[in-house]
Every structure is written in C-alpha cells, then in structure tokens.
C-alpha cells in the first residue's frame, strides 16, 4: 500500500528503545530513517542519558517530529512478562504503552520481551470491548504472495469463538496491510474434511461456515487447510490456536535459513557451480528477500485498542523501520476501529 509522507504526519508512534537485543542505537537510527522515508511523529522511550547522544549522532536532536521520553528501567528478556509489566512501572516498555493509553501516541512498537509486550498490550492498552483474546498475526511468504497466520503465539489454549475472532482480525489485516480485497480464510487442521481435526477445529468449522456466509465483507471461508497449504497460496488467512501457530512459525523460520545454507553449500561446491551462481544471483537475491522477516518488520497484536507491533528481539534497522511503517499504516487504516465494528455487529 503506497502512501506519501504527508499521509502519516498526524500519526504518532511510541517506541520502546531499550528492550531489544541490539540496544537502543539501532532503534534510534530506524526511527530517524522512518521519519525521513514515511513521515509521522515518534516518541522514543528510554534512558535520557543514552538517547540524547544517539539523537545527536543521527542528526535528529532538532527534529520536532522525534522526541524522547525518559524511562530509567528496562524489561529484560529474562523477566517474567506479567510481573515485569506490573512491577517495572518506569520501564521503557510500560512508559511507552502508557503514553499510547493516554492518547499522547497512537501506536506502540517494541523489540522487547514478546510476552511482556503482549502483557502490556492486554493490560495497559486494553482489549477491544467484547473480545476475550488478542491474537498475534504473522505475514507468511507463499508461492503466490503473502498470507497471514493467526494466532502465532498469544494464546496456548483457545475456544472456537476465539478462532473465529482471529479469523476476522486476520482478514482485516490482510485487506488493509497486504491489499487482499476478499481474503480466503482457512482453518488449519489435519485434513480437509469437516470431520477431521481435534475437538477445537471440529467445533470451529460450522461457526466459521455460518459467520462468513453472513458476513461476506470479511472474506470467504474455504474450509480446513493442511500444513502443506500454508506455503502454496491456497488461502490468505490461516487460523489456528497460538500453540500450533508458534510451532508453524518457528519451523518456517528454521526451514528458510536451512534452505539458504544448503543452497550456499551446494552452489559453492565447485568452480562451475560458482559461475552458475553469478548468472542466477538476481534470482537468489529475490528469493532471500521474499522469505526475509525484516521486510515486514514486526507482528501486530490484533484485538487491543491501539496498534501494537511486536518486533523480533534481534531486529535490525531494516526490520524496525518496516515495523514502524506497519504501525503507521495500522493507524491510517484504523485497523482497531474496524475490528471494533465487527465485534459490535456480532
């Protein structure tokens, strides 16, 4: 979805600068680049003594659209998520989330502890009224483009109504961010037949079938899909519980890196193959870009009252910059409002 700089000038993103594995420098640099490329306003939250020199380093100290907000504490990757959010009230993550809740910013982006960002989104931003569970949505590369996997880890145990809500939220995300006008929605199971699967998928199937026949604006339910369908482009939104979704996500990440490593080993095995590698270099670059998570940056936590983008802890500048872009798009397209509209009508 193409947007000019002016489209985002009234949007403000609060950024947790201290929680990521790579430290605040990469976060500040990503914010400076995002403001240059996409526009928008940013509040970088973290230790003032650390952030001020970095803003100077990247020439942003006088940029009126980039401000910092002091927070002396940090939620670490080893902290208990819920306890950290409740007890570390002056941490960069909690202060950033409270900034959004106070309407001083419109969205939250954090590369910190995933569980803590989930807790901050749920406890501080708050769930959309009428939704019991938020879900993490992940863009997945396919043979034909991209699909959305939801839930990718927010909920280990789910009910049929939770999966239905995930499906609608994933469909709204697919429509507004990935530009899929009428998403095909599939329920991840172990067989295509309605009778296949566990108790959860069998209970969910008729609920999906009935709902999407009545609410066609949210897409088309195509039935059960199997694991092999995740990558072949058969559907645009793949719905499952968070336990299953996280296993799928981690397996996909590992498989992608393994394929790249195997290709490198085989293609560099002898001089003739090295020549062929030079000829096919562009194709390999395109392939790597297609499966590179930094292209989409972060995973939205859907179902909370304001856009909340969870970044990988080891996110680099490119990943963080793209996460900020997704945050701006989520604000601009009013994703949370569209989810709220569905809940009100259901």
DRENMI-99525 format. One record per atom (N, C-alpha, C): x, y, z; residue in three letters. Coordinates in steps of 0.2 Angstrom, whole numbers, plus 5000, padded with zeros to 4 digits. Atoms other than C-alpha are relative to their C-alpha. Last residue first. Layout:
<rs>
XYZAla ...
</rs>
This chain:
<rs>
500050074999Unk 489249515080Unk 499649985006Unk 500550035004Unk 488949695075Unk 499949935000Unk 500749974998Unk 489849775089Unk 499549974996Unk 500250024994Unk 491349655087Unk 499350035002Unk 500250075000Unk 491549685069Unk 499749985006Unk 500650005003Unk 491549875072Unk 499749934999Unk 500649984995Unk 492849855085Unk 499350004997Unk 500150064996Unk 493949765072Unk 499550015005Unk 500350055004Unk 493749905060Unk 499949945004Unk 500649985000Unk 494250035074Unk 499549954996Unk 500450024994Unk 495749935078Unk 499350025000Unk 500150074999Unk 496349935060Unk 499649985006Unk 500550014994Unk 496050125058Unk 499949925001Unk 500550045003Unk 496950125040Unk 499549985006Unk 500349975006Unk 498050265045Unk 499449974998Unk 500449944998Unk 498450195062Unk 499650034994Unk 500650034996Unk 498850025055Unk 499650065003Unk 500550035004Unk 499850105041Unk 499449985004Unk 500349945003Unk 500950205053Unk 499449984996Unk 500349974994Unk 501250045064Unk 499650064997Unk 500750034999Unk 501649955048Unk 499650035005Unk 500449995006Unk 502950085043Unk 499349975001Unk 500349944999Unk 503650075061Unk 499650024994Unk 500550004995Unk 503849895059Unk 499750065001Unk 500650035003Unk 504749925042Unk 499549995005Unk 500349955004Unk 506050035051Unk 499349984997Unk 500449954995Unk 506249915065Unk 499750054995Unk 500650034997Unk 506649775052Unk 499650055004Unk 500550015005Unk 507849875042Unk 499349985003Unk 500349945002Unk 508749935057Unk 499550004995Unk 499549955002Unk 509049765064Unk 499650064998Unk 500149965006Unk 507849655074Unk 500550054999Unk 499449985003Unk 508649545087Unk 499950044994Unk 499549974995Unk 507149545099Unk 500750024997Unk 499550054997Unk 505949515085Unk 500550035004Unk 499550025004Unk 504649655084Unk 500549945003Unk 499550044996Unk 502949665092Unk 500649984995Unk 499650045004Unk 501849795084Unk 500649975004Unk 499450034996Unk 500449865094Unk 500449964996Unk 499550055003Unk 499049965086Unk 500649995004Unk 499549965004Unk 497850035099Unk 500549964996Unk 500349945002Unk 496349955107Unk 500450054996Unk 499949954995Unk 496949785108Unk 499850064997Unk 500550014995Unk 496249645097Unk 500150045006Unk 500749975002Unk 497749625085Unk 499549985005Unk 500450034995Unk 499549615091Unk 499350024999Unk 500549974997Unk 500449655075Unk 499649965005Unk 500750034999Unk 501949565071Unk 499550045003Unk 500350024993Unk 503549655066Unk 499349974999Unk 499849964994Unk 504749715052Unk 499749975006Unk 500649984997Unk 503849665036Unk 500150025007Unk 500449975005Unk 505349655025Unk 499450035003Unk 499949935000Unk 506449615040Unk 499650044995Unk 500549984996Unk 505649435040Unk 500150085001Unk 499749964994Unk 506649395025Unk 499550035004Unk 500150044993Unk 505749255015Unk 500350045006Unk 500750034999Unk 505449354999Unk 499949975007Unk 500549944998Unk 507049455000Unk 499349985002Unk 499949984993Unk 508049295000Unk 499650055003Unk 500350054995Unk 507149234985Unk 500250025007Unk 500749994999Unk 507449404976Unk 499749945004Unk 500149944996Unk 509349394980Unk 499250015001Unk 499850024993Unk 509449214974Unk 499850065004Unk 500650044998Unk 508549264957Unk 500149985008Unk 500649964999Unk 509749414955Unk 499449965003Unk 500049954994Unk 511249304958Unk 499450045001Unk 500750004996Unk 510749174945Unk 500050045006Unk 500650005005Unk 512149204932Unk 499350015004Unk 500049935003Unk 513449234946Unk 499450014996Unk 500349964995Unk 512849064954Unk 500050084998Unk 500750015000Unk 513148974938Unk 499750055005Unk 500249965006Unk 514949034938Unk 499250004999Unk 499949934998Unk 515148964956Unk 499850054994Unk 500649984997Unk 514348804950Unk 500150075002Unk 500549995005Unk 515748784938Unk 499450025003Unk 500049945004Unk 517048824951Unk 499550014995Unk 499450015005Unk 516548684963Unk 499950064996Unk 499650075000Unk 515548664979Unk 500550004995Unk 499349985000Unk 514948854980Unk 500549935000Unk 499849965005Unk 513248814974Unk 500750025000Unk 500050045006Unk 512948664985Unk 500350044994Unk 499550065000Unk 513548745001Unk 500049974993Unk 499349975000Unk 512648914998Unk 500549944999Unk 499849985007Unk 511048814993Unk 500750035000Unk 499850065005Unk 511148715009Unk 500150034993Unk 499350034998Unk 511348875020Unk 500149944995Unk 499549955002Unk 509848965011Unk 500749975001Unk 500050015008Unk 508748805013Unk 500550054998Unk 499650065002Unk 509248795032Unk 500050004992Unk 499249994999Unk 508848985035Unk 500349934997Unk 499849955005Unk 507048955027Unk 500850015001Unk 500050035006Unk 506748795037Unk 500350054995Unk 499550055001Unk 507148875053Unk 500149974994Unk 499449964999Unk 505949025051Unk 500749954999Unk 499949975006Unk 504648905045Unk 500650044999Unk 499750055005Unk 504848785059Unk 500150044994Unk 499350024999Unk 504748935071Unk 500349954995Unk 499649945001Unk 503149005063Unk 500749985001Unk 500049995008Unk 502248835062Unk 500550064999Unk 499650065002Unk 502648795081Unk 500150014992Unk 499349984999Unk 502048975085Unk 500549944998Unk 499749955004Unk 500448945076Unk 500750015001Unk 499950035007Unk 500048775084Unk 500450054996Unk 499550054999Unk 500248845102Unk 500249984993Unk 499449975000Unk 499349005097Unk 500649955001Unk 499949974993Unk 497748925091Unk 500850025000Unk 499950064996Unk 497448915072Unk 500150035007Unk 500249994993Unk 496949025058Unk 500149945004Unk 500050074997Unk 497749035041Unk 499950015007Unk 500050004993Unk 497249195031Unk 500049935003Unk 499749934998Unk 497649215013Unk 500050015007Unk 500449954996Unk 497249035007Unk 500450065002Unk 500750025000Unk 497948914994Unk 499550055003Unk 500449945002Unk 499549014992Unk 499349984999Unk 500250015007Unk 500648854992Unk 499650064998Unk 499649965005Unk 501548905008Unk 499850004993Unk 499849944998Unk 500248865021Unk 500450044995Unk 500449955003Unk 499348735011Unk 500350075002Unk 499749985007Unk 500648605015Unk 499750064997Unk 499349974999Unk 500148615034Unk 500350024993Unk 499550044996Unk 498348575030Unk 500650044999Unk 499450005004Unk 496848685026Unk 500549965004Unk 499450024996Unk 495048665033Unk 500650004995Unk 500050064996Unk 493648765025Unk 500749985003Unk 499950055005Unk 493648895011Unk 500149935003Unk 499750064996Unk 492949035022Unk 500049944995Unk 500350075001Unk 492749185011Unk 500349955004Unk 499750055004Unk 493149365016Unk 499649944999Unk 499450024997Unk 492649495029Unk 500449944996Unk 499549945001Unk 491449585018Unk 500649985003Unk 499550015006Unk 490549415016Unk 500550054999Unk 499649945000Unk 489749425034Unk 500550004994Unk 500449944998Unk 488349305033Unk 500350074999Unk 500550005005Unk 489249165024Unk 499550065001Unk 499749975006Unk 490749205034Unk 499550004994Unk 499849925000Unk 489849185050Unk 500250034994Unk 500649964999Unk 488949015046Unk 500250085000Unk 500450015006Unk 490548925039Unk 499450055001Unk 499749965005Unk 491648995053Unk 499650004994Unk 500149934998Unk 490448935066Unk 500350044995Unk 500749975002Unk 490248765057Unk 499950075002Unk 500250015007Unk 492148735057Unk 499350034999Unk 500049945003Unk 492548795075Unk 499850004992Unk 500549964997Unk 491848645084Unk 500150074996Unk 500650035002Unk 492848525073Unk 499450055002Unk 500149985007Unk 494448635074Unk 499349974998Unk 500049935002Unk 494348635093Unk 499850024993Unk 500749974997Unk 493848455096Unk 500050074998Unk 500250014993Unk 495348395085Unk 499350035002Unk 499749954996Unk 495548385066Unk 499849985008Unk 499350014998Unk 494448295053Unk 500350065005Unk 500050044995Unk 492548295052Unk 500849995003Unk 500349974994Unk 492448445041Unk 500149965006Unk 500750014998Unk 493548365028Unk 499850035007Unk 500549955002Unk 495148455023Unk 499349985002Unk 500350035006Unk 496348355034Unk 499550054998Unk 499650065003Unk 497548385048Unk 499649964995Unk 500250074997Unk 496948555053Unk 500449954997Unk 499550055000Unk 497248745050Unk 499849935004Unk 499950034993Unk 495648835047Unk 500549955000Unk 499950074999Unk 495748935030Unk 500149985008Unk 499850024993Unk 495149105026Unk 500049925000Unk 500350074999Unk 495149165008Unk 500349985007Unk 499550064997Unk 495449355009Unk 499649945000Unk 500550054998Unk 494249474998Unk 500449945002Unk 500749974999Unk 495249634994Unk 499549955003Unk 500450055002Unk 497049574998Unk 499250025001Unk 500449985006Unk 498049735000Unk 499749944996Unk 499750045006Unk 499349665012Unk 499650014994Unk 499349995000Unk 499049805025Unk 500349964994Unk 499849935000Unk 497149845024Unk 500850004999Unk 500349955005Unk 496449685017Unk 500350075001Unk 499850025006Unk 497649555026Unk 499750054995Unk 499349995001Unk 497449645042Unk 500249994993Unk 500049935000Unk 495549645041Unk 500750024999Unk 500349975006Unk 495649465037Unk 500050074999Unk 499550015006Unk 496749425051Unk 499850024994Unk 499549954999Unk 495549515063Unk 500649994995Unk 500249935002Unk 494149415056Unk 500550055001Unk 500150005007Unk 495049245058Unk 499850074997Unk 499450005003Unk 495649285075Unk 500050004992Unk 499749934999Unk 493949325081Unk 500650014996Unk 500449965004Unk 493349155074Unk 500250075000Unk 499850015007Unk 494749065082Unk 499750044995Unk 499449975000Unk 494249145099Unk 500349994993Unk 500249935001Unk 492449095097Unk 500750044999Unk 500349995007Unk 493048915094Unk 499950074999Unk 500750035001Unk 494048915111Unk 499850024992Unk 500549965003Unk 495948935113Unk 499349974999Unk 500750035000Unk 497348875123Unk 499550054997Unk 499950075001Unk 499148925120Unk 499449964999Unk 500450044996Unk 498649105117Unk 500249934998Unk 500349964995Unk 499749245110Unk 499649965005Unk 499750014993Unk 500849135100Unk 499750045006Unk 499350035001Unk 500649145081Unk 500350005007Unk 499649974995Unk 498749165081Unk 500749975000Unk 500249974994Unk 498549205066Unk 499649945004Unk 500150064996Unk 499549165050Unk 499850045007Unk 499949984993Unk 499349295037Unk 499849945004Unk 500750014997Unk 499649265018Unk 500250025008Unk 500050004993Unk 500949335006Unk 499349985003Unk 500049934996Unk 501249324988Unk 500149995007Unk 500349955003Unk 500949174976Unk 500050075003Unk 499850005007Unk 502149044981Unk 499750054996Unk 500350065004Unk 501949094999Unk 500250004993Unk 499950005008Unk 502849215011Unk 499749944997Unk 499650065002Unk 502049225029Unk 500150004992Unk 500050015007Unk 501449385037Unk 500449944998Unk 499350005004Unk 501249355055Unk 499949994993Unk 500050015007Unk 499749405066Unk 500750004997Unk 499449975004Unk 499749395085Unk 500049974993Unk 499650055004Unk 498049375093Unk 500650034996Unk 499749975006Unk 497049465106Unk 500449944997Unk 499350015001Unk 495849365117Unk 500350044994Unk 499750034994Unk 494149395125Unk 500849994999Unk 499550055002Unk 493549525113Unk 500349975006Unk 500350065003Unk 491949615118Unk 500449954997Unk 500650024996Unk 492749785122Unk 499749944996Unk 500649975003Unk 494449795112Unk 499449975004Unk 500450035006Unk 495749735124Unk 499450044998Unk 500750034998Unk 496749855135Unk 499749974994Unk 500449975006Unk 498249975130Unk 499349975001Unk 499949935000Unk 498949935148Unk 499650034994Unk 500249974994Unk 498449755152Unk 500050085000Unk 500750034997Unk 498249675135Unk 499950045006Unk 500549995004Unk 499649775126Unk 499349985003Unk 500249935001Unk 500749775140Unk 499550024996Unk 500349984993Unk 500549595143Unk 499950075000Unk 500750035000Unk 500949555124Unk 499650025007Unk 500349955005Unk 502449675125Unk 499349975000Unk 500149944996Unk 503049575141Unk 499650054995Unk 500650014995Unk 502749405132Unk 499950075004Unk 500750015004Unk 503749465117Unk 499549995005Unk 500350074997Unk 505249535128Unk 499349994997Unk 499950034994Unk 505749695118Unk 499749935001Unk 499650065002Unk 505849745100Unk 500149965006Unk 499550034995Unk 504349865104Unk 500449944997Unk 499650055003Unk 503149975094Unk 500649985005Unk 499450034996Unk 501650055101Unk 500449964996Unk 499850075001Unk 500350155092Unk 500649995004Unk 500550045003Unk 499350325093Unk 500249924999Unk 499850045006Unk 500350425104Unk 499549964998Unk 499449965002Unk 499950555118Unk 500349974994Unk 500149975006Unk 498250465119Unk 500550064998Unk 500249934999Unk 498550425137Unk 499850044994Unk 500750004996Unk 498450245133Unk 499850075001Unk 500550015005Unk 499850275120Unk 499350005003Unk 500149945004Unk 500950355133Unk 499549994994Unk 500449954996Unk 500550215145Unk 499950074996Unk 500750025001Unk 501250095132Unk 499550045004Unk 500249995007Unk 502850195130Unk 499349975000Unk 500149935001Unk 503050205149Unk 499850014993Unk 500649984997Unk 502750015151Unk 499950084999Unk 500650035003Unk 504049975138Unk 499450025003Unk 500249975007Unk 505350095143Unk 499449974997Unk 499750035006Unk 505250045161Unk 499850034994Unk 499649955003Unk 504650155175Unk 500549974994Unk 500449955003Unk 503250045180Unk 500450064997Unk 499549955003Unk 504349895182Unk 499650064997Unk 499649974995Unk 503149805194Unk 500550054997Unk 500349984994Unk 501649765184Unk 500450045005Unk 500449945002Unk 502449755167Unk 499650035006Unk 499649945002Unk 503849655174Unk 499650064998Unk 499749974994Unk 502649535184Unk 500450064998Unk 500649964996Unk 501649505168Unk 500350035006Unk 500449945004Unk 503149465157Unk 499550045004Unk 500750025001Unk 504349375169Unk 499550054997Unk 500549984995Unk 506049455166Unk 499349964999Unk 500150054995Unk 507349365156Unk 499550015005Unk 500350065003Unk 507149465140Unk 499949945005Unk 499550055004Unk 507449615150Unk 499649944997Unk 500250075000Unk 506149755154Unk 500449954996Unk 500150045006Unk 507149915156Unk 499749935002Unk 500050074999Unk 507150055169Unk 499949964993Unk 499450024997Unk 507550235169Unk 500149935000Unk 500350064996Unk 506150295157Unk 500749975003Unk 499550034996Unk 506450475149Unk 499649945004Unk 500350004993Unk 505350525135Unk 500449955004Unk 499950064996Unk 506150565118Unk 499750015007Unk 499949984993Unk 505550675104Unk 500249945004Unk 499750054996Unk 505650655085Unk 500250035007Unk 500450065000Unk 504450765075Unk 500349945003Unk 500649994996Unk 505250925080Unk 499649945000Unk 500650025004Unk 506950865073Unk 499450015005Unk 500449945002Unk 508250975082Unk 499449984996Unk 500149964994Unk 509150825090Unk 499550064999Unk 500749994999Unk 508950715075Unk 499850045006Unk 500249935003Unk 510650725067Unk 499350015001Unk 500350015007Unk 511050535069Unk 499650074998Unk 499650045005Unk 512350565082Unk 499749994993Unk 499449955003Unk 511450705091Unk 500449964995Unk 500349955005Unk 509950585093Unk 500450054997Unk 500250035006Unk 511150455100Unk 499650044995Unk 499450005005Unk 511950575112Unk 499849964994Unk 499849935003Unk 510150615119Unk 500650004996Unk 500449985006Unk 509550435120Unk 500350064997Unk 499850055006Unk 510850355132Unk 499750034994Unk 499349995000Unk 510750495146Unk 500349964994Unk 499849945003Unk 508950505143Unk 500750014999Unk 499549964995Unk 508650325147Unk 500250064996Unk 499450044997Unk 507150255136Unk 500450055005Unk 500050004993Unk 505650305126Unk 500649965003Unk 499550064999Unk 505750365108Unk 500150005008Unk 499849994993Unk 504150475104Unk 500549945002Unk 499750064995Unk 503950475086Unk 500250035006Unk 499749984994Unk 502950585073Unk 500249945005Unk 500250024994Unk 502550535055Unk 500450045006Unk 500349944996Unk 503450555039Unk 499849975007Unk 500750014999Unk 503750395029Unk 499750065003Unk 500350035006Unk 505550405022Unk 499250005000Unk 499849975007Unk 506350535033Unk 499649974995Unk 500349945000Unk 505350485049Unk 500250044993Unk 500750015001Unk 505750305046Unk 499750074999Unk 500250025007Unk 507550345044Unk 499349994998Unk 499849945004Unk 507650435061Unk 499949994992Unk 500549945000Unk 506650305069Unk 500250064996Unk 500650025004Unk 507750165062Unk 499550055001Unk 499849995007Unk 509350255069Unk 499449984995Unk 500049935001Unk 508550275086Unk 500250014993Unk 500749984999Unk 508150085087Unk 500050084998Unk 500350025006Unk 509850035081Unk 499350024999Unk 499749975006Unk 510650135094Unk 499749994994Unk 500449955002Unk 509450075108Unk 500350044994Unk 499949944996Unk 510249905111Unk 499650064996Unk 499449965003Unk 510449755099Unk 500150075003Unk 499350034999Unk 509449635110Unk 500650044997Unk 499750055005Unk 507949745111Unk 500749975001Unk 500250074999Unk 507049825126Unk 500449954996Unk 499550034996Unk 507849995127Unk 499949925000Unk 499450005003Unk 507050095113Unk 500549965004Unk 499650024995Unk 505250065116Unk 500749994998Unk 499550065001Unk 504450165103Unk 500449995006Unk 499650014994Unk 502850275104Unk 500549944999Unk 499850064998Unk 502150315087Unk 500550005006Unk 499550004996Unk 501250475082Unk 500149935003Unk 500050074996Unk 500150495067Unk 500650005004Unk 500449994993Unk 499750675061Unk 500049945004Unk 499849954995Unk 501050675048Unk 499750015006Unk 499950024993Unk 500650505041Unk 500250065005Unk 500550044998Unk 499850555024Unk 500149985008Unk 500549964997Unk 501050695021Unk 499549965003Unk 499849984993Unk 502450575018Unk 499550035004Unk 499649945001Unk 501550495003Unk 500250025008Unk 500249944996Unk 500750315005Unk 500650064999Unk 499649945001Unk 500850164994Unk 499750065004Unk 500449945000Unk 500050005000Unk 500450065000Unk 
</rs>
